[in-house]
Amino acid sequence: MGTTKDFQQFKDLEEEQLPVAEHKLHDWTHFAGLYAAEHVAATEFVIGATFVALGAKTMDIILGLLIGNILAVLSWRFITSPIAVDTRLSLYTYLNKIAGDSMTQLYNWANVVIFSVISAAMITVSATAVRFAFDIPAQLNWYPTNVWFVLIVLAVGIVVVSIALYGFNAVSEFSGLCAPWLFVMFTSGAMVLLPALSLDILGKTLPVGWSDLLVLGDQSIWTGINSDGAPGIGLVEVIGFGWAANTITHFGLVDMALLRFAKKKNYAYASSTGMMFGHYVAWIAAGIMGAGAAVILGKSIVELDPGDVAYYALGWSGFVIVIVAGWTTAITNLYRAGLAAQAIFYNHSRKKTTIVVGLVTVVIACFPFVFSQILPLLTYAGLLVVPVGAIVFAEHQIFPKIGYTRYWSSYRKLTFSLPAIASWGLGLVFGFGLQALDIISFYYLFIPTWFFTMVVYTLLAARYGAKEKYLKEKKEEQLRDESIKRFQAQQAMEEAENIIDNSLLSKGVRFIAISALIAILFLAGNVLFGSATEADYIENRELFYTYAFVCTLTYFALAYWALVREKSKIATR
């Protein structure tokens, strides 16, 4: 057994710089909640309108998004999860081992910027809902024009930073709390506004059968004609959109930071809650809600902001969904930005770096242009980091199979890895070069870029030392890993056991909270199926607006109470 003196080197390191300890791993339910909440976000309102503006057809949306999101789930399972579970390291820590300080610094800075801006955009989205509720003018310039809007952004941002400060568990708990409600509300919103569309196109409140739904979609939502009046995107592009939307986290391996906590590699399939229920259902629901709100307001769907759409779909609950959906995505991305910043400023704790990054993020969020440019940012960010994911994939998965040495750069104590930096640079030139030449659809550029970078890195690494065996260094690495496991085993003995609160009161509280969600679905179903006339529809819609908001407050109050009871029971164990 190791002594306290032996373990001092590990105590001096931040927890994020070590592999995740065995006793801190989570089961699949944590990841189901995390992915569900992150990927049912305020951006879904924007993306729902984007498919309309791009001129997709109804069947292309239904089939293409299904295929694209399945491919995304498989990418998390077979590309990200194996490396994350094998190493228990975040991408930032792993990259430092194989590429040296120079590239790691560059990459981490890129991630700080990318995730801070994404987080800022989500904070801005949340603020637009509050802005709408208090009748603050819409912010249409790239800079803020109203002091109250700035104050709202600051207030929303403080919540985001506060939750992100407490690390993975806090992010997971908050996401798990919000995810079931987000699912229910997106589904309910589509049910509430579908009759408005049906009245406008079909002259009746309820579409009958699949053919009516297709007519409704083709004529009022996904018409096949883009915003310029030309034929829009097809099935192949929709599949690519669904797959490429999260390349930054699966092919780019950024979600190693989350999946390193998974007990098993198969827990990456939990990402399907975000992709199938989140992106698939939410993107389709958002399109329906946007088109329905546009009919009510007499505007084009592309002219509406998330606050408009959410309010006419869900009433006061719509303000809550925009705020909460913005928070869940902002918090997760700020957590990632804090990890990247901590990897740069490794002498400071993750909490300190998250505070600094969070303050900068909140300032950025005050400028509305960030949100309006979020889709181009996500697309380019994915292409920017995919080459780095390819380098890590080659090192971890390909090198052992062809007789090369994994971690060869760290064994040589290199602070500057020319193969890694050159491969990243050449990968960017290749990817953006393909875009400039317009050889393939932009949504698929990540695939040839990923393979190209892997080949280049493997060839360059072979010339600079990856073929050597490093037997002594590998033995030292093994001994260090064993010492870390003993250190973490000692920590586990000193920490409280994680237990589940199954008391009768807690079960009752959770039951009532879930019942509140079921009641919301029942109210939405009453709007869709219980409105024989337009007058009935308006009456049922108003009833939904009122009582769905009451049920929303009930759910969050009771779900949070149940969570507090469970945490207090663990704390007093």
ZAMAR-191607 format. One record per residue (C-alpha): residue in three letters; x, y, z. Coordinates in pm, whole numbers, padded with zeros to 5 digits, always signed. Example, Ala and Ser with C-alpha at 12.3 -4.5 7.8 and 13.67 -1.06 7.14 Angstrom:
2
Ala+01230-00450+00780/Ser+01367-00106+00714/
This chain:
573
Met+00000+00000+00000/Gly+00113+00357-00069/Thr+00183+00606+00207/Thr+00059+00962+00242/Lys+00400+01079+00123/Asp+00376+00855-00185/Phe+00037+01005-00268/Gln+00137+01370-00220/Gln+00212+01409-00590/Phe-00150+01320-00669/Lys-00295+01538-00393/Asp-00113+01835-00543/Leu-00292+01781-00876/Glu-00643+01896-00961/Glu-00893+01611-00970/Glu-00961+01686-01338/Gln-00596+01606-01421/Leu-00624+01247-01297/Pro-00825+00954-01435/Val-01175+00937-01288/Ala-01178+00722-00975/Glu-01373+00395-00977/His-01604+00509-00697/Lys-01704+00821-00890/Leu-01836+00644-01199/His-02203+00676-01293/Asp-02465+00448-01440/Trp-02646+00505-01769/Thr-02929+00710-01615/His-02691+00998-01542/Phe-02591+01019-01907/Ala-02948+00977-02029/Gly-03045+01285-01829/Leu-02733+01477-01922/Tyr-02764+01423-02297/Ala-03139+01472-02291/Ala-03121+01811-02123/Glu-02822+01938-02320/His-02969+01847-02658/Val-03321+01967-02592/Ala-03209+02327-02594/Ala-03323+02672-02692/Thr-03135+02630-03021/Glu-03396+02371-03122/Phe-03635+02660-03185/Val-03379+02811-03422/Ile-03293+02483-03595/Gly-03662+02404-03638/Ala-03694+02729-03836/Thr-03366+02661-04019/Phe-03500+02346-04186/Val-03796+02550-04305/Ala-03566+02823-04441/Leu-03344+02562-04611/Gly-03645+02420-04793/Ala-03648+02061-04670/Lys-03943+01836-04752/Thr-04156+01663-04489/Met-04049+01303-04567/Asp-03684+01410-04590/Ile-03712+01560-04241/Ile-03883+01254-04092/Leu-03647+00997-04247/Gly-03329+01203-04278/Leu-03321+01321-03917/Leu-03387+00967-03798/Ile-03087+00829-03991/Gly-02860+01124-03910/Asn-02925+01109-03538/Ile-02875+00731-03526/Leu-02536+00785-03691/Ala-02454+01044-03425/Val-02539+00800-03144/Leu-02319+00533-03304/Ser-02037+00787-03331/Trp-02047+00850-02957/Arg-02053+00477-02888/Phe-01776+00360-03120/Ile-01549+00665-03146/Thr-01573+00865-02823/Ser-01677+00618-02555/Pro-01404+00353-02599/Ile-01123+00607-02552/Ala-01301+00785-02266/Val-01370+00463-02073/Asp-01026+00313-02142/Thr-00837+00618-02015/Arg-01085+00790-01779/Leu-00931+01117-01898/Ser-01078+01428-02055/Leu-00964+01507-02407/Tyr-00762+01802-02273/Thr-00557+01587-02037/Tyr-00515+01308-02292/Leu-00403+01550-02562/Asn-00134+01687-02334/Lys+00010+01336-02302/Ile+00037+01276-02675/Ala+00091+01620-02828/Gly+00289+01821-02573/Asp+00220+02158-02416/Ser+00237+02369-02732/Met-00047+02204-02924/Thr-00247+02147-02608/Gln-00232+02517-02528/Leu-00349+02610-02878/Tyr-00627+02355-02874/Asn-00746+02442-02525/Trp-00757+02811-02613/Ala-00968+02723-02917/Asn-01205+02524-02696/Val-01230+02799-02437/Val-01339+03039-02711/Ile-01576+02793-02882/Phe-01754+02673-02569/Ser-01765+03017-02410/Val-01936+03160-02717/Ile-02182+02868-02736/Ser-02259+02913-02368/Ala-02295+03289-02417/Ala-02539+03234-02702/Met-02756+03011-02484/Ile-02754+03267-02203/Thr-02869+03527-02458/Val-03150+03294-02571/Ser-03267+03254-02211/Ala-03258+03631-02170/Thr-03481+03678-02476/Ala-03760+03491-02300/Val-03733+03713-01993/Arg-03714+04014-02225/Phe-04039+03906-02389/Ala-04213+03856-02054/Phe-04127+04206-01934/Asp-04197+04376-02269/Ile-03836+04483-02317/Pro-03768+04576-02683/Ala-03617+04308-02907/Gln-03240+04339-02943/Leu-03186+04351-03318/Asn-02841+04514-03331/Trp-02510+04340-03268/Tyr-02482+04539-02944/Pro-02736+04575-02657/Thr-02965+04877-02672/Asn-03146+04838-02341/Val-02994+04843-01994/Trp-03264+04611-01858/Phe-03171+04349-02117/Val-02810+04365-01996/Leu-02923+04323-01634/Ile-03135+04021-01732/Val-02837+03864-01910/Leu-02626+03917-01599/Ala-02890+03754-01378/Val-02932+03454-01609/Gly-02555+03423-01644/Ile-02501+03413-01268/Val-02723+03103-01246/Val-02531+02931-01526/Val-02190+03003-01375/Ser-02303+02904-01025/Ile-02416+02557-01136/Ala-02116+02497-01364/Leu-01883+02576-01073/Tyr-01978+02260-00890/Gly-01855+02024-01161/Phe-01991+01716-01333/Asn-02228+01604-01057/Ala-02402+01941-01037/Val-02431+01960-01416/Ser-02570+01606-01427/Glu-02819+01669-01144/Phe-02950+01989-01299/Ser-02981+01824-01640/Gly-03155+01521-01493/Leu-03403+01748-01320/Cys-03489+01940-01638/Ala-03480+01664-01900/Pro-03820+01497-01838/Trp-03996+01834-01832/Leu-03822+01950-02151/Phe-03935+01635-02335/Val-04294+01687-02223/Met-04302+02056-02313/Phe-04160+02022-02665/Thr-04405+01742-02737/Ser-04694+01935-02584/Gly-04609+02251-02778/Ala-04641+02067-03108/Met-04974+01916-02998/Val-05108+02258-02895/Leu-05024+02438-03222/Leu-05096+02156-03468/Pro-05471+02243-03470/Ala-05386+02604-03565/Leu-05197+02476-03868/Ser-05469+02228-03954/Leu-05736+02498-03942/Asp-05529+02720-04170/Ile-05446+02452-04432/Leu-05711+02182-04403/Gly-06001+02380-04258/Lys-06040+02142-03963/Thr-05883+02119-03618/Leu-05748+01766-03641/Pro-05553+01605-03930/Val-05693+01261-04009/Gly-05435+00999-04097/Trp-05085+01008-04239/Ser-05189+01168-04568/Asp-05333+01472-04390/Leu-05013+01512-04188/Leu-04802+01500-04503/Val-05021+01761-04672/Leu-04996+01979-04363/Gly-04618+01946-04352/Asp-04562+01995-04725/Gln-04788+02300-04750/Ser-04721+02485-04426/Ile-04390+02373-04272/Trp-04140+02178-04483/Thr-04245+02286-04830/Gly-03933+02192-05026/Ile-03880+02559-05118/Asn-03614+02763-04939/Ser-03638+03122-04818/Asp-03510+03244-05158/Gly-03790+03066-05344/Ala-03563+02797-05489/Pro-03573+02416-05441/Gly-03430+02330-05100/Ile-03207+02065-04947/Gly-03277+01694-04991/Leu-03256+01373-04789/Val-02876+01342-04807/Glu-02827+01695-04671/Val-03076+01639-04388/Ile-02894+01319-04285/Gly-02565+01508-04289/Phe-02710+01792-04083/Gly-02832+01551-03816/Trp-02500+01366-03804/Ala-02270+01668-03826/Ala-02451+01885-03572/Asn-02244+01734-03289/Thr-01918+01642-03459/Ile-01738+01865-03210/Thr-01837+01629-02929/His-01823+01281-03088/Phe-01576+01280-03381/Gly-01396+01569-03210/Leu-01389+01365-02884/Val-01481+01661-02663/Asp-01735+01440-02483/Met-01453+01234-02339/Ala-01494+01487-02057/Leu-01841+01346-01986/Leu-01812+00981-02088/Arg-01499+00923-01880/Phe-01745+00893-01590/Ala-01933+00605-01757/Lys-01905+00261-01599/Lys-01937+00093-01938/Lys-01872+00191-02299/Asn-02229+00102-02389/Tyr-02354+00387-02173/Ala-02274+00609-02470/Tyr-02599+00477-02618/Ala-02765+00701-02358/Ser-02684+00985-02598/Ser-02990+00861-02787/Thr-03208+01048-02535/Gly-03056+01368-02667/Met-03050+01267-03033/Met-03375+01073-03080/Phe-03601+01248-02830/Gly-03408+01573-02825/His-03291+01653-03175/Tyr-03529+01430-03368/Val-03852+01500-03178/Ala-03758+01853-03070/Trp-03651+01968-03418/Ile-03974+01837-03570/Ala-04181+01977-03282/Ala-04004+02313-03312/Gly-04092+02327-03681/Ile-04458+02261-03601/Met-04457+02515-03317/Gly-04286+02776-03533/Ala-04527+02728-03820/Gly-04826+02739-03581/Ala-04705+03056-03412/Ala-04644+03211-03754/Val-05008+03140-03851/Ile-05137+03298-03528/Leu-04915+03605-03565/Gly-04947+03634-03942/Lys-04569+03628-03990/Ser-04311+03407-04158/Ile-04155+03142-03934/Val-03805+03279-03999/Glu-03910+03617-03853/Leu-03991+03475-03509/Asp-03754+03453-03213/Pro-03767+03170-02954/Gly-03974+03382-02714/Asp-04249+03434-02972/Val-04269+03066-03065/Ala-04256+02938-02708/Tyr-04521+03178-02578/Tyr-04782+03092-02841/Ala-04712+02722-02803/Leu-04693+02698-02425/Gly-04806+03024-02268/Trp-04612+03125-01957/Ser-04452+02782-01955/Gly-04295+02886-02285/Phe-04088+03148-02106/Val-03971+02881-01866/Ile-03876+02636-02143/Val-03664+02893-02328/Ile-03488+02989-02004/Val-03433+02631-01886/Ala-03338+02497-02231/Gly-03085+02778-02263/Trp-02948+02708-01917/Thr-02898+02334-01966/Thr-02686+02383-02278/Ala-02504+02688-02141/Ile-02409+02509-01819/Thr-02269+02201-01995/Asn-02064+02409-02238/Leu-01937+02640-01965/Tyr-01825+02330-01772/Arg-01632+02221-02083/Ala-01483+02570-02124/Gly-01377+02566-01759/Leu-01206+02228-01809/Ala-01018+02362-02111/Ala-00915+02676-01922/Gln-00800+02470-01625/Ala-00582+02264-01859/Ile-00417+02590-01971/Phe-00380+02743-01625/Tyr-00308+02416-01449/Asn-00181+02589-01136/His-00533+02713-01071/Ser-00840+02513-00976/Arg-01119+02437-01221/Lys-01355+02647-01009/Lys-01133+02954-01042/Thr-01091+02914-01417/Thr-01466+02854-01455/Ile-01541+03177-01267/Val-01310+03379-01494/Val-01437+03212-01812/Gly-01792+03252-01685/Leu-01753+03625-01631/Val-01618+03670-01984/Thr-01900+03450-02118/Val-02166+03663-01949/Val-02015+03978-02099/Ile-02021+03818-02447/Ala-02383+03714-02390/Cys-02481+04081-02364/Phe-02419+04113-02738/Pro-02714+03964-02934/Phe-02511+03895-03250/Val-02364+03587-03078/Phe-02696+03406-03083/Ser-02777+03503-03442/Gln-02448+03344-03557/Ile-02470+03026-03348/Leu-02536+02784-03637/Pro-02232+02888-03848/Leu-02025+02879-03530/Leu-02129+02520-03448/Thr-02055+02407-03804/Tyr-01711+02564-03823/Ala-01625+02463-03468/Gly-01691+02100-03560/Leu-01460+02117-03860/Leu-01195+02290-03647/Val-01172+02016-03381/Val-01236+01704-03590/Pro-00866+01680-03693/Val-00767+01679-03326/Gly-01015+01399-03260/Ala-00857+01207-03549/Ile-00509+01247-03397/Val-00625+01113-03060/Phe-00818+00828-03225/Ala-00510+00728-03427/Glu-00287+00736-03119/His-00520+00536-02899/Gln-00686+00291-03138/Ile-00464+00259-03444/Phe-00111+00271-03300/Pro-00135-00043-03079/Lys-00276-00239-03372/Ile+00015-00155-03606/Gly+00292-00194-03349/Tyr+00344+00176-03269/Thr+00377+00302-02912/Arg+00091+00491-02754/Tyr+00203+00806-02561/Trp+00542+00802-02739/Ser+00558+01182-02730/Ser+00531+01196-02350/Tyr+00790+00918-02318/Arg+01027+01138-02519/Lys+00928+01431-02293/Leu+00842+01648-02592/Thr+00676+01983-02523/Phe+00632+02043-02896/Ser+00493+01762-03110/Leu+00554+01851-03473/Pro+00353+01550-03604/Ala+00046+01655-03404/Ile+00062+02027-03484/Ala+00142+01967-03852/Ser-00139+01710-03883/Trp-00389+01947-03726/Gly-00284+02228-03959/Leu-00289+02009-04270/Gly-00627+01868-04165/Leu-00770+02220-04143/Val-00626+02311-04484/Phe-00770+01991-04631/Gly-01116+02035-04475/Phe-01162+02402-04552/Gly-01002+02344-04891/Leu-01271+02091-04975/Gln-01528+02348-04869/Ala-01376+02614-05094/Leu-01372+02373-05389/Asp-01732+02269-05310/Ile-01654+01905-05385/Ile-01896+01751-05133/Ser-02175+01878-04912/Phe-02050+02093-04625/Tyr-02226+01866-04376/Tyr-02002+01573-04471/Leu-01665+01750-04475/Phe-01577+01610-04133/Ile-01555+01252-04267/Pro-01273+01290-04526/Thr-01102+01544-04297/Trp-01101+01291-04012/Phe-00952+01010-04224/Phe-00699+01242-04392/Thr-00569+01370-04057/Met-00537+01017-03917/Val-00326+00906-04211/Val-00102+01215-04198/Tyr-00049+01186-03822/Thr+00032+00816-03839/Leu+00292+00874-04112/Leu+00453+01171-03936/Ala+00453+01004-03593/Ala+00634+00703-03742/Arg+00917+00931-03857/Tyr+00949+01108-03521/Gly+00958+00815-03280/Ala+00624+00632-03256/Lys+00779+00308-03390/Glu+01016+00274-03093/Lys+00924+00050-02797/Tyr+01002+00263-02483/Leu+00993-00038-02251/Lys+01134+00148-01949/Glu+00895+00441-01986/Lys+00595+00211-02031/Lys+00686+00031-01709/Glu+00707+00362-01522/Glu+00367+00461-01665/Gln+00218+00135-01544/Leu+00356+00182-01193/Arg+00219+00538-01181/Asp-00125+00415-01289/Glu-00121+00154-01012/Ser-00025+00421-00757/Ile-00313+00640-00873/Lys-00557+00352-00827/Arg-00431+00290-00471/Phe-00458+00662-00397/Gln-00814+00673-00526/Ala-00905+00356-00335/Gln-00792+00531-00018/Gln-01004+00833-00110/Ala-01307+00608-00165/Met-01277+00471+00190/Glu-01280+00824+00329/Glu-01585+00941+00131/Ala-01951+00875+00202/Glu-02122+00598+00011/Asn-02367+00716-00253/Ile-02710+00586-00157/Ile-03059+00618-00298/Asp-03335+00776-00092/Asn-03626+00532-00105/Ser-03824+00671+00188/Leu-04202+00677+00154/Leu-04212+01059+00158/Ser-03952+01088-00120/Lys-04132+00828-00330/Gly-04454+01026-00284/Val-04289+01353-00380/Arg-04138+01200-00695/Phe-04472+01039-00786/Ile-04658+01372-00766/Ala-04383+01543-00969/Ile-04415+01284-01248/Ser-04793+01310-01226/Ala-04762+01684-01297/Leu-04581+01600-01623/Ile-04847+01346-01717/Ala-05112+01612-01651/Ile-04936+01849-01895/Leu-04946+01582-02166/Phe-05312+01517-02088/Leu-05391+01890-02123/Ala-05203+01905-02455/Gly-05386+01595-02576/Asn-05714+01765-02487/Val-05619+02060-02710/Leu-05531+01833-03002/Phe-05803+01570-02976/Gly-06079+01752-02783/Ser-06125+02059-03003/Ala-06410+01996-03245/Thr-06436+02361-03351/Glu-06209+02665-03363/Ala-06387+02807-03057/Asp-06323+02482-02867/Tyr-05960+02496-02974/Ile-05905+02848-02843/Glu-06079+02761-02515/Asn-05876+02441-02466/Arg-05555+02621-02559/Glu-05614+02886-02292/Leu-05689+02610-02042/Phe-05359+02445-02132/Tyr-05167+02773-02094/Thr-05300+02820-01740/Tyr-05277+02473-01593/Ala-04960+02364-01773/Phe-04785+02654-01600/Val-04921+02542-01263/Cys-04802+02187-01335/Thr-04461+02321-01440/Leu-04417+02503-01110/Thr-04538+02194-00924/Tyr-04295+01965-01106/Phe-03986+02179-01044/Ala-04072+02244-00679/Leu-04128+01877-00600/Ala-03848+01737-00817/Tyr-03602+01978-00654/Trp-03733+01885-00308/Ala-03680+01516-00383/Leu-03325+01590-00503/Val-03246+01791-00188/Arg-03380+01511+00033/Glu-03163+01255-00143/Lys-02852+01472-00117/Ser-02914+01548+00252/Lys-02953+01177+00324/Ile-02620+01107+00153/Ala-02453+01393+00344/Thr-02567+01257+00682/Arg-02471+00898+00603/
